[in-house]
Amino acid sequence: KDASGKQKAEVLDDMWVFLTTARSWTQVFHNGVTTPGKRVGHSMTTLYGQQLVDIDTDAKVGDRVLLFGGSYLDRIYSDLWVYDMETNSWTELITDNDATRPPGMQR
C-alpha cells in the first residue's frame, strides 16, 4: 500500500486463457526467453481458426495472438508481437518501414 493507504498495482508479465467449456482461467507458460515484457494499455487480438499463411513461405500456419503497443513505467511501446499457440512462443514482428508504424499509446 502507498502512503494514502491505497493498494498499489503491480504490472505482471503473464498470460492467461479462459477455457469456455470449463468456464475457468488457466495460466499459459510460454517456451523460450523472448517475450513482449511487462506492459499495460496494450491491444491484443486472436487469429483463431482462420486460414493464415506465412508471407515468406506460403505455408499455412496455426492460431496466433497479436499484441501491439502499450506502456511500462515511462516507456511507450509501438511494437508488434505474435504468440504462436502451436509452438507456445512469442516473436517480435519487425516491419519494413517503421515510419508508418502507428503510435502504441497516446497520453
C-alpha positions in Angstrom: 0.0 0.0 0.0 1.1 3.5 -0.6 1.2 6.4 1.9 -2.5 7.1 1.4 -3.4 3.5 2.2 -4.4 2.7 -1.4 -3.4 -0.7 -2.8 -0.5 -0.4 -5.3 -1.0 -2.1 -8.6 1.8 -4.4 -9.8 2.4 -4.9 -13.6 2.9 -8.6 -14.4 4.4 -10.4 -17.3 1.9 -13.3 -17.5 -0.7 -14.5 -19.9 -4.0 -16.3 -19.1 -6.6 -18.0 -21.3 -10.2 -18.5 -20.5 -11.4 -22.1 -21.2 -15.0 -21.6 -22.3 -16.0 -25.3 -21.9 -14.6 -25.5 -18.3 -15.6 -21.9 -17.5 -12.2 -21.3 -15.9 -9.0 -19.4 -16.3 -5.6 -21.2 -16.8 -2.2 -19.6 -17.0 -0.1 -20.0 -20.1 3.6 -20.7 -19.6 5.5 -20.0 -22.9 8.6 -21.7 -24.2 11.7 -19.6 -24.6 13.0 -16.4 -23.2 11.8 -13.9 -25.8 8.6 -12.1 -24.6 7.0 -8.7 -25.1 7.7 -7.9 -21.4 5.6 -6.2 -18.8 3.2 -3.6 -20.1 -0.3 -2.0 -19.7 -2.6 -0.3 -22.1 -1.7 -2.7 -25.0 -4.1 -4.2 -27.6 -4.4 -7.9 -28.2 -6.5 -9.9 -30.6 -6.7 -13.6 -31.6 -6.4 -15.0 -35.1 -8.1 -18.3 -34.3 -9.4 -20.8 -36.8 -8.6 -18.5 -39.7 -6.6 -19.6 -42.8 -3.4 -17.9 -42.0 -0.5 -18.1 -44.5 3.2 -17.3 -43.8 4.1 -14.5 -46.2 7.7 -15.8 -46.6 6.9 -19.5 -47.2 3.2 -19.5 -48.2 2.8 -22.3 -45.7 -0.4 -22.5 -43.6 0.2 -21.5 -40.0 -1.7 -22.2 -36.9 -3.6 -20.0 -34.5 -2.0 -16.8 -33.3 -2.4 -14.0 -30.8 -1.2 -10.5 -31.8 -0.1 -7.9 -29.2 0.5 -4.3 -30.1 1.9 -1.3 -28.1 1.3 -0.4 -24.5 3.5 1.2 -21.9 5.5 0.3 -18.8 6.8 2.9 -16.4 7.9 5.9 -18.6 8.3 3.8 -21.8 5.7 3.7 -24.6 5.9 0.8 -26.9 4.8 0.7 -30.6 6.0 -2.9 -31.1 4.0 -5.8 -32.6 4.4 -9.3 -31.2 2.8 -12.6 -32.3 2.2 -15.6 -30.0 2.2 -18.9 -31.7 -0.2 -21.3 -30.0 1.3 -24.4 -31.6 4.9 -23.6 -30.6 4.0 -21.8 -27.4 6.4 -19.0 -28.2 6.5 -15.2 -28.8 8.1 -13.5 -31.8 8.5 -9.8 -32.4 7.4 -8.8 -35.9 9.6 -6.2 -37.5 8.0 -4.0 -40.2 9.8 -2.9 -43.3 9.1 0.8 -42.7 9.0 1.9 -39.0 7.9 5.4 -40.2 4.4 4.1 -40.9 4.1 2.4 -37.5 1.1 3.8 -35.5 1.7 5.1 -32.0 1.4 2.4 -29.4 -0.4 4.6 -26.9 -1.4 8.2 -26.6 -1.4 10.2 -23.3 
